[in-house]
Amino acid sequence: MDAGLLIVRLVVGLTMAAHGAQKLFGWFGGYGLAGTGNFMDQMGFRPGRAQALAAGVGELGAGLFLAAGLLTPAAAAVLVAVMLVAGFGVHRKGGFFAQGGGYEYTLVLGAVALSLAFTGPGALSLDRALGFELSGAAWGLVALAAGVLGGTVPLVTRRPVQA
């Protein structure tokens, strides 16, 4: 089981970190802060550059923490928040499936991150090495609540551009 949790953490965590690096530095075919900031402005998330910075730092940092299994519920909460914003703010209009630009992918990434707050990162993690016992129903619910709150704020303050 611990090897399986390590694989899940590495795949999801490093995927999210790569998305953050796209936003922040333009790596892996991303647009960097300027391009992502312009996109955020167009989507109504203002100021766009600050929103891009927050999303990029959140994805990069929380992704690396999740991959390492460090402060897993906090990392999960941040990833739930950014995936909630991406799902509702960008991909919802595309329907469910990712092939049509839908929210399927953001839902899976957020759900997997959240599930790790409930199950814990496993024995092959920094949380375990440092003696942190940060998992279970209470930690999962805290991560869910924090993620929903963190994602709701940018969504309700969003001002979509009028066509």
N, C-alpha and C positions, 0 to 999 in steps of 0.2 A: 504494500500500500504506500509506503513512504517513497519508493521510486516513482510510482504513478503520480503522487502529489508533486514531486520535484519536476517531472516532465510537464505537467499542467502549468505549474508556476513559471517555469522557464519559457514555455511557448507563449503563454498569455502575457506574462510580464515583459519579456523582451519585445514582443509585438507592440505592446503599448509604448514602451520606451522608444522604439523606432518611430512610431507615429509622433511622439513628442519631439524627437530630433528633426523630423520633417518640418514641423511647425517652427521650431526655434532656429535651426541652422540651415535648412534647405537640404539636408542630407536625404539620401534614398529617394531622390526625385521630388522632394517636397518644395514648398515655395518660400520657406523661411518666414521670419516675422513680418516683413513688409507685405509679401504676397498673401500670407494667411490673414494678416490684419485687414487687408483690403476685402478679402472674402468675408471675414467676420462682419465688417461694416455693411457689406451688401446684404448679409443675412439678418441685419438688424441688431447685432451684438456690438454695442458701442461703449467706450471707444474700442474699435476693432483691434488695434495693436495690443492694447492692454488685455483684451479678452484672449487674443492669440497667445500672448505670453503666459497667462494663467493656465490655459489649456495645455500648452506645450510643457510648461514646468510640471504641471500635474501629471500628465501622461508619462513624461520621462522619469520623474522622480518616483512616482507611485509604481510605475512599471518595473523600475530597478529594485525597489523595495519588495515588491511582490515576488519577483524572480529570486531574490535572496532569501525570501521568507522572513523579512524583518518588519516588525510592527504590522503584521499582516492585516488586521482589521482596519487600521488607518489607511493602508495602501488600497484596500478593497473599497473603502468609502470614497476615496478620491476617484477611483476608476469608475465606480457606479455613477458619481456625479458627472464626470465628463462624458460617459456613454449615454446618460440620460439626456444631456444637452444635445449631443450629436444625434441621438435617435429622434427626439421630438423636434429639435430645432432645425435639423438639416434633412434627415432621411425619412421622416414619417410620410411626407407627401409622395414618396416613391413606393408606398405599400410595404408589404412584409419582406419580400425576397430581395436579396442583395443585387441580383442581376438587373433589377429595375431601379436600383438606387435606394432600395428600402432599408429598413432598420434591423433586419435579421442579424447582421454581423455585430452591430453595436449591442444588441440584446444578448447575444451569446457571450461576448467579451465581458459585459457587465455582470451577467449571471454567474459566469465562472469565477470571476474575481470575488463576488459576494459569497459564493459557496465556500471559498477558502477561509473566509472570516468565520463561518459556522464550523467547518471541519478542522481548521487549523492547517498550518503549512507542512506538517509532518516532521519526522525526526531529522531529515536532511535539510535543516533550515537554521538561519541565525537566531530566530526566536527560540528554538529549542536549545541551541548552543549557549545562549545567554540566560536560559532559565525562565524565559517569558512563557506564561500559560495564557495566551490570548486567543482563546477559541471557545466555541460553544454557542448555545442559543442566545445568551445575553450579548456576547460580542458580535454575533451576526446581526442581531436586531439593531444594535447601536450603529454598526457599519451601514446597514440599510437606511436607518433614519438620517444619519449624517450625510450619506450619499444623496438621498432624495432632497433633503434640505439644500445641500450644496448645489445640486443641479437645478432646483426650482428657482433659486434667486436669479440666475442669468436668464432663465426662460421667461419669468414674469416681468423682468425689467427690459426685455428685448423690445425694440421698436422697429418692426419690419419696414423695409423700404416700400413706399407706395408705388404701384405700377403706373 
